[in-house]
Amino acid sequence: MPPSLIPQLLLCNQLPSWKLSRQGLWPDADVTDWSSVYQYRSNMFPALETELKQETLPDPYEDFMYRHLQYYGYFKAQRGSLPNSATQQHVWKNNPRFVLSGSFGERDDLIPDPLQKEKLLYSFMLSSPLLKSRQLLHDEFGEVNTRLREPRDLFAFFSGSGPLQAPRWPIECEVIKENIHHIEGVPPEPEYFYQPTGNEKVPEIVGEEKGTVVYQLDSVPTEGSYFSSSRVGGKRGIIKELAVTLQGPEDNTLLFESRFESGNLQKAIRVDTYEYELTLRTDLYTNKHTQWFYFRVQNTRKDVTYRFTIVNLLKPKSLYTLGMKPLMYSQLDASTHNIGWRREGNEIKYYKNNMDDGQQPFYCLTWTVQFPHDQDTCFFAHFYPYTYTDLQCYLLSVANNPIQSQFCKLRTLCRSLAGNTVYLLTITNPSRTPQEAAAKKAVVLSARVHPGESNGSWIMKGFLDFILSNSPDAELLRDIFVFKVIPMLNPDGVIVGNYRCSLAGRDLNRHYKTILKESFPCIWHTRNMIKRLLEEREVLLYCDFHGHSRKNNIFLYGCNNNDHKYWLHERVFPLMLSKNAPDKFSFHSCNFKVQKCKEGTGRVVMWRMGILNSYTMESTFGGSTLGNKKDTHFTTEDLKSLGYHVCDTLLDFCDPDRTKFTQCLEELKELLQQEIHKKFYELGQDMDLEGSWNDISLSDIESSTSGSDSSLSDGLPVHLLNIADELNKKKMHKKKKQKPLQTRKQRNEQYQRNNLIRELKSTEDTPERAGFASTLQKQPTFFKTSENTSSLTIKNEKPRMNELNGKDKGTSLDSSKTTTLILTKNKETMQREKPGFIVSCSSKNSTNTSQDPAADVKPNWSRSRFLGAKKGRSTMTVYPSLHIYTYP
């Protein structure tokens, strides 16, 4: 490094890690009398010395950033707008900071010796306390330390002592200044489903003509408009009071409010003394997606029956028809009795709105409730809210934890459309060797791509609570995996109270194949991060946490694998999870069919990229119909416990002892045989079949996932269509341009290689199929042509699987090899017992295949954890583990 670059490095606060000292910077110089250098500086530059005495200079880093932002128009201050170039040049040439830039301007000829000039500059830097940067660390004697402070707002998202990032809202949204906070409380008793009596009242919708509007949002951006800009606090100006003004203490009108995080009430009409009609706000910049609700009421009266009716729901089916109750929160109960959210409501009815305006039909939800206190503040919600601020508070606690912050790195994945941070967590223990770090497989988890499905955040919170704990199982998982976690994919939608869309007005879970980086940044960066991760290591599992509004229990959607080598392997993890959480998780509700309308979902796109175990986890807004929790609502603790069960099942899935994996595969084959017999029985065909039934297309015997909370893709908004077309044309032109022409010799060589590969495959597949066929007593044939119809998919997917496996064809799911490699140094084993795993299929001989595994019977497999004892674990040597900082 030439000495002439030292001043620039010091000015930019990018000091390298070599040792700086007065003797070490110029080892060949004999400088003993530094006072003479100071005197020389004063004699040569008297004006400079005078200016130093008069002016206290700011930090160079902060001054540079100020001028940079001001120049590009991002910083508005009272000192004027853009700087004048001539004025700025004069200021810099007459400022001592200009001296430090490495040029002395017109006085440059006064110091002909470059080495002497460098000595002067360095002494000037060390002797002047005015130019010390807060980015460099100094000791108590004023010497420069070799370490830099961590860069601000570059990788770390916020410091432990700094404030939280305030949510940014679209400029059309009014936001109240109050901070809404709820305690987490667990109901003392199970909350059972509502049992309909058949006598529930169906109120007639009267609207504004016969009622009185007591709350209404003025301007709500709907379809036809689109997001333009955002700011902290939303709309500028004075926040108007939308609720009616009470006429006195005897006025019992309820005061409504929803202009806070995740709130979405648009209008409230009082149609009777204690009866109100409510209209929900649609997702911003759309005219649909009304399901989630969250609002506040004040001025309550106890021992009085109130009726609320939501009049503009869009789904024809709902869990409210199966006994689900709304949630209510009382601030007085929370402050005095530590009672949190609870299920409340009677006379619950979900029905079609009789007001037909010629457009899409609306549905109504009505219920009655009695408030526990007079003059109370209460909230109602579709499900337990979990806001963007809640997430930031949780991440702040992790960042401030000295232990958790060592193996959990918090980074910014990207910024959303509104400028809110999308956080990425990388969780893994430091590896002992670089080889061990490279051998770790990855697990990718995400949540809240649909902002109104807050149950995904509670499962994610349970997962993070466990994986960041000091449990031996958690430490073992961090030893063998690299976890990439995106806890909130759609922060904009969560903030404004959307149910399904981002501020682009589209369902992000239908646009994972998008090329519009600027319009769908969260999805684009997520896919790009996973693509880079696949180039670095194998991704064993991808799971996106969602909520479901029409089915009870928790279940997974996966993707059928067409490769016979891994036949049914994608179903093993869900089956294991159903055995570990038998009273919450329903394997029978799982589905593995890949539909054309779901090609843009995260689950399918990641599967196409080569992740065999790619899932969407659906957790109900209602509760369980299984085991000990039958007919009860899920609480936040139930959902958080499922996050633990995900970790538990990962250990079972990757156990080097493949007994549990093999048992599950055999049980899956048995279940599939029963499904085939049931299908033929329904078709009225002969069930006495022979042949290789493992050649069937599993999609043919599976129903579609149309019962899921799916929404067909609406395509791109009008203002984005031209941009997408231009990008596609450029992409196609680039591909055509880059494709090289092959010579005849190259084509002949390629043809010979393809023939050789076909011959090798045919010789490998013949003994495998023969061996598998001999294991089955009866082998019915079903949809023989399925293998041919899916051949194109298999051809397309094999190259991706080869990339995933590092071009080692036989290691895709053999997790035991990696696990054994990582844990060979651990000599002790961890023993844990779990009750019952019943593999016997004797009870499944009947044709009724709709039964889940027995809910009250827990798995009977041995719980010997693979080489994971932590008691005798020695202190690990911390290497600079680059895999932690893979992205961004």
C-alpha positions, 0 to 999 in steps of 0.5 A: 500500500503506498503511503499516499493512500493513507490519508484517503483511507483515514478520511473514509474511515475504512482503515485496514487491519495493519498496525498503525504507529508513528514508528510503523507507518514509515519504518525507514524514516527517522523522526524523533522530534515531532514538535519540530514537525508541529512547528513547521506546520504552524509556520507554513500554514498560519491561516490553517492554524487560526481556522482550527482554533476557531472552528470545531469540525464535525465527524468526516463520515457524518459530514460526507453522508450529509453532503451526499444525501443533500446533493441527491435530494434525499436530505431537506435542510434549512441550509438551502437545496443543492450546493453551488459547485463554485461555492463548494470548491472555494469552501473545500479548498479553504478548509483543513479537511481539503488538506486531508484529501491528499492535495494542497491546492495552490500550496502544493509546491511548498512541500516538494518532498512527498514523504515529508508531506505524508509525515506532516499529514499523519502528525496533523491527524494524530495531534488534532482531536477535532478530526477524530472520527467516531468510526475509529476506536481510540484508546485512552491515550488518543492512539488509533486502534486498529479496529473499526466500529461495525458499519451502520445500517449496512448489515446490522439492522439496528443497535441494541440501544437504538430505537425501533424503526417506525413503520412506514405507511402509504401517504393516503393512510391516516394513522393515530398516534397511540401505541397499541399493545396486548399482553399474551395470556393463556386461557385457563380452560379450553375454549370449545367451539360454538354449538349452533342451536338452529335458532340464530337470528339472521339480521336484515341489512339496512345500511345508511338509509335507516341507520346512523354512520358512527365511523367511516374512513374518508379516503381509501385507495381501491382498484384503479389507483396504485401505491406511489409513496410512503412516510412514517405516520402515513398521511400528513396533516392533523388526524381527524376524529372519525368517531361521533362526539358523545352528547353526555355521560348517558350517551351509550354510542360505541366509539370505533377506531381501526387506524392503527397497525393491522386494523382495517375497519372502514365503516360502522353504522348504528342500526339499533341501540346496541346493534351495529353493521360493520364494513371492512376495508378491502386490501389497499389498491384492490376491491376484494380480499375481506376476511381479516378484521381487527378494530377497537370499541370504547364507551362500553356498557356491561350486562347488555347484549350487543350485536355486530354484523360484518356485511361484506365478507367474500368467501362462501365458506368459513370456519364460523359455520363450524363453530369458530368464535371471534376473539375479544380483548378487554384492556381492564381485564388485561391490566387487573386480571392479566387476561389476554385475548379470549374467544367470545360470542353467541348466536354466531351465524355466517350467511349470504347477504341478501343485497345483490348489487349485480356484482360479486356476492357478499356474505355476512358474519353476525354475533352477539357479545356482552362486555365485562366492564363499563367504560372499557376499551375492547378489541375484536379480531379474526385471529390473534394479531401479530404486528410488524412492531411486535416482530421488531421488539422480538428481534431487538431482544435477540440482538441484545441477547449476548448468547443468542446474537452469537449464532443468530445473525440478523440482516436486511434482506431488502426493503419493501415497496413502502421502505419497511425492512424485510429481515433475514435471520441466519441461525447456525453454530460456528463450525469447528472446521471449514469442511464441517461448515461446508457440509451443513445442509440448509433449511429455509422458513418464511411466514406472513406472505399473506399479511392477514394470516397471523397464525403463521407468525405465532408458529414462527415465534415458537420455532425461533423460541426453541431454535434460539434456546439452550436446549440440547436438541436446539444446539444439535440442530444448529450444529448440523443445519444452517437456518435461513428464516424470513419471519415477515415477508410482507411487512407493508400488508401487515402494517396496513391491515391487508388480508392477502396482498402487498401494496402492489395490490397482488397476492405475492404467493402467486408471483414467485416467478416474477422478474419485476424486482422493483414491484415485488422486492420481497419475493424477488430477493427471497427467490434470489437468496435461495438460488444463491443458497442452492449454489452453496449447499443443499437445501433439505427443506423449505416451508412457508407458514400460512393460515387457513379459513375453511379447514380445521387442524394443521396440515401441509401442502407439498409436491409429488416427486416423479423420480421413482428413486425418491418415491413418496419421500416428500410425504415422510416429513408430514407423516412424522410431524403428524405422529409428533403432534397427533392432537394438532396435525392432520396427515389426512388433510395434507395434499401433494398435487401440483396444480397449474394455478399454483405454479407461482407459489413459493412451494412449487417454485422452490420445488422446481428449483430443486428442493424436494421437501418444499411445503406450505404449512396451513394452520387453521384460524379455528382449532383442532378436531383431533385427540385431546384437543378435539372441538377446541380453539387453538391458542397462541401456545398451541401454535408456538408448540407446533414450531417446536414440533417442526424442530423435533421432526427435523431431528427424526427426519435426519436421524442416521438410524433410518429405522423411523424413515423406513417405517414411515415409507412402509406405512405410506405405501400401505396408505397408498394401496388403500387409496388406490383400492378406494378409488377403484371401488368408487369407479366400480372397477375390479380391485383384483389388480396385478402389476407394478402399482408404484408406476401410478401417477399420484396426482391422479388419485389425489384431490386438488387443493381447491379447498385451500385459501387460494386466490387465482392470480389477477395478473399484473396491475396495468401500470406494470404490464409494459415494464414486464413485457420489456424485461421479458423481451430483453431477457429473451434477446439476451438468451438468444444472443448468448447461445453459441452455435455448435459445430458438427463435431460438437453435435456428434459428441453430444449425441454419443454422450446422450446415447451412453447416458440412456444405456447406463440408465436403462441398466441401472433401472432394471434391477431396481424395479425388479427388486421393488416389485418382489417386495409386494404381495399384490400389485394392482395397476393404475393409470399405466400411462402416468409415467409417460405423461410425466416424463417431460417433468422428470427430464426437466427436474433431474438436472436441478436435482443433480445441481442440488446434490453437488452432482452426486446422484445418490445423496439427495435425501441421505441426510445420515451421511452429512450428519455422521460427518458432522458429528463423528467427534461427539462420542456420547449419545442423547437418550430421549423417550417418546411414547408409542409409534405403531407401525402395524397396519392391521387396523387399516384393512377396512376401506375407510381411509379417512382416519388420521393416525390415532390422535391419543397414541404417540409414536413408539419409535426409539428416541435415541438422538444421534451423537448429540450429547452436549454435557461433555462438549468441549469449547469450540474454536470459532472460525470466520464462518463465511456461510453465516454471511452468505446473503445479502 
